[in-house]
Amino acid sequence: MIRLLFIVPYPELREKVEHVISHHPEKKRLNADIQVMTVEDTPDIPADEYDAIIARGYTAQKTVAKYKQVPTIGLSISGYDMVRAISECCEKYHPKKVAVLGFGGQMYEVKNICRFFKIDVEVHAPVRHEDLAAKLDQAIAAGCDALIGGYSANILARQKDFPAVVIRTGEDTVLQAVDEAIHTVDQIRHQRIISQMYKTIIYSSKDGLLYVDAAGVIQVRNRVIRQMNGDISLMDRPLKQALPYLYKMFHSVITSGQEESGRILTIPGTKVTVSVSCTPVIANKEISGVVFFLSDITMIQNLESQIRRKLSERGFQAKYTFQDIIHQSRVIDQTIETARRYAASDSNVIIVGETGTGKELFAQGIHNSSSRNNGPFVAINCAALPENLLESELFGYVEGAFTGTSKGGKMGLFEQAHGGTLFLDEVGEISLPIQSKLLRVLQERQVRRIGDNKVIDVNVRIISATNKSISKLSDKGQFRRDLVYRLDVLRLFLPPLRERENDVELLFLHLLQVQGRETRTPLPQLEPGALSLLHQYPFIGNIRELKNMVERASVLKTGNIITRKNLQDALYPPDLDMDPDSGGSLMLSAREGIKDAAALSEPERLHQALEQCNGSRTRAARLLGMDRSTLWRKMQKYGM
């Protein structure tokens, strides 16, 4: 809603404003308060009551001066307004010489217009409203026999019994002012949103943020960077004077136009050690300033310590072999056979598959079947750590690289995996800077700790895993193409659970036994035919989702029996889901399963799914456990 205050000098103009507002295309957004008053009666209004003020002549001038925080749009005089006023004056008074008085510098074409009416004219444009009376006296003394002007000028003329005509504002002028007000308010609101967004980003950051313009003056700083520097005043101060320890980096970036990162500095006069990055801001092909990012290394070290303890507790041994992979399907037999062949090689392996398909289980199996099985198996989830901590974990650091380093430094995971296997889970999440350093280690088989000037030879086999295509990521510029060639030498695809034939029943029973051992409860019995429901469910989360469903069914069991209904409720708990095809909120429940799916051919399953979902491809694809694009291709294949 846009709140407008209209200040109009006469009732007739109020009617025009009401007419324009009621017929405006955006009338639903407009809330107009129309007040009839002269310039002497300009009201006092709260600063936040209106979004814009629309007024005429001297009232507009006075409003601008009085309410600087609220945009004021003036009702300007159109050429048609002036022609109409002069014509009315000639018809009423037949003047030989008229005085045009008021509205500051808006009387641009009045002399030319008066020539068409063959009358003389004197234009008096007082700067202040208080000068109107004196200007009117000057016009009378100059021989003018009629007045054309604003409402206030007409009041003065009537007091002197001097003929006068009001320059009236037309509807087109009102419409133009309303449009300008809408545009102005929208622009102001948009700028406020952008300003608040940047302010929120800057002040909610856990890192210190600083913007220094090209002249070296600090223009923006957040609370964190002020606290890092002892709460000193920073705004509008030269960087060289306020924070001299950053000036060398600033000068280098301003001169070269190149980003600098990874500088470790101790703030003078404090015990705070920070990692500093410095990025140029380039606008119109010129460097307009520099942004600094300062990270408190103490916080990073605390997080690093927690992660390292967890990794240490986990150990660097692979616990699982291929014999631990529960299955009876041919597709997993073939997958294991391919993995065994890969284990006999020493080339890097990438394991690709959906979430929950058991990528780390296969990675451990490959390690334990390889010639490196007596070496360490070191695993790290690349998505779980921030960039600077991931770099520290992978490559290590030397003592004194930054405050709080361990005595003797820290061995990175590459060194700890020497002679064995390094498993990089979710490798597609690694940032481009870390990718560059990882590529160098893979090419040179040497690692250099942070803060060190020497390299260490490492002999490590890389097994990586991802649920994304790193080739497609490289096409988008999100993953280095040369690193793809290093990692994606031997590719192992893990099929989703829904493509593993009867493995889902076997895994269900296995997980049910594990659940019973963990909770120390008797193994529940299964109602005949209940397990057939598992073949109708897509298991988007694969074995991880199946494990959750086993736990849910164990809780929902009837006595010590898991009935078909218990299993159905565990598989299809009521939930809300938005269906873009239906345009509304839909309830997915157990009733929407495909009946007797195992006995149907693929075309029959597609047809039944579409029929149950009333033709909605989105819901049918979800029910079948496939993408809309896959469903569409299959429909094309079967001529559906």
ZIBEL-V184047 format. One line per field, one symbol per residue. ss: DSSP state (H for helix, E for strand, L for the rest). phi: phi as a letter, one per 20 degrees, with the letter a starting at -180 (. if undefined). psi: psi as a letter, one per 20 degrees, with the letter a starting at -180 (. if undefined). Layout:
ss = ???
phi = ???
psi = ???
//
This chain:
ss = LEEEEEEELLHHHHHHHHHHHHLLLLHHHEEEEEEELLHHHLLLLLLLLLLEEEELHHHHHHHHHHLLLLEEEELLLLHHHHHHHHHHHHHHHLLLEEEEELLHHHLLLHHHHHHHLLLEEEEELLLLHHHHHHHHHHHHHLLLLEEEELHHHHHHHHHLLLLEEELLLLHHHHHHHHHHHHHHHHHHHHHHHHHHHHHHHHHHLLLEEEEEELLLEEEEELHHHHHHLLLLLLLLLEHHHHLHHHHHHHHHHHHHLLLEEEEEEELLLLLLEEEEEEEEEEELLEEEEEEEEEEEHHHHHHHHHHHHHHHHHHLLLLLLLHHHLLLLLHHHHHHHHHHHHHHHLLLLEEEELLLLLLHHHHHHHHHHLLLLLLLLEEEEELLLLLHHHHHHHHHEELLLLLLLLLLLLEELHHHHLLLLEEEEELHHHLLHHHHHHHHHHHHHLEELLELLLLLEELLLEEEEEELLLHHHHHHLLLLLHHHHHHHLLEEEELLLHHHLLLHHHHHHHHHHHHHHHHHLLLLLEELLLHHHHHHHLLLLLHHHHHHHHHHHHHHHLELLEELHHHHHHHHLLLEEEEELLLLEEEEELHHHLLLLHHHLLHHHHHHHHHHHLLLLHHHHHHHHLLLHHHHHHHHHHLLL
phi = .deddeddebggfgffffffffdfgdffedcdddceaeffdgfecffdecebddbclffffffgfecfedfddeefeegfgffffffffffedlfebdddcomleeefdfffffffelcebcddcffdffegfffffffffenfdaccaffffffffffdldgbcefeeeffffgffffffgffffffffffffffffffffeefeefcbdcffendfdcbdfffffgdmlefcfmdfgfefcffefffgfffffemdfcbmfdcdfgncdedcedcccfddclmceercddcddffgffffffffffffffffndceedcffeefabefffgfffffffffffedffcdddrfgnenffgfffffffeefefeefdddbefeecfgfffffffdmbefnfafnfffnncffffffegnccdddelffefffffgffffffffelcccffnddcdcfcccedddcbdceffffffendbffffgffeeedddedffgfddlegffffgffffffffffeldfffedfgnffffffedflfelfffffffffffffegemdceegfgfffffcfgbebedffembeddecffefeflffeeffgfffffffffelnffffffffembfgffgffffffeme
psi = poopopoqiqhhhghgggggghjqhkhhipnpoopoqrhijprpqqhjhqhqpprqchggghgghhmhippppqnrprhhggggghghghhgilqhpqppprkckjlgjhghghhhjlqqqpponqhqhiigghhgghgghjjpjqppargghhggghhjkppqppoqprhhggggggghgggggggggghgggghghggggiipirppppprhijpphpqrhghghhkkkqphpkqphhggmhiihggghgghghjqqprjpoqpppjrjppqppqppqoppkjqoiappqpppohggghgggggghgghghhrlpphqrhiioprjqhhhghghgghgghhirjqqpppqrrpjilghghghgggijrijiirqopqpoiiiqrghhgggggiarqpjhrpjqqpiapprhghhjpicpoonqlhiiprgghgghgghghgikqqpqpjqjqqppqnpppoqqqjqohghhhhjjipphhhghhgmgppopoqrhijkcjhhgghghghhggghhhilqqpqrpppihihhhiiphmhjchghggghghghhhiqodkporhhghghhhmqpqpppohhijapqoprhijqpplhhiqrghhggggghghjkiohghgghhikrqhhgggghhhgjk.
//
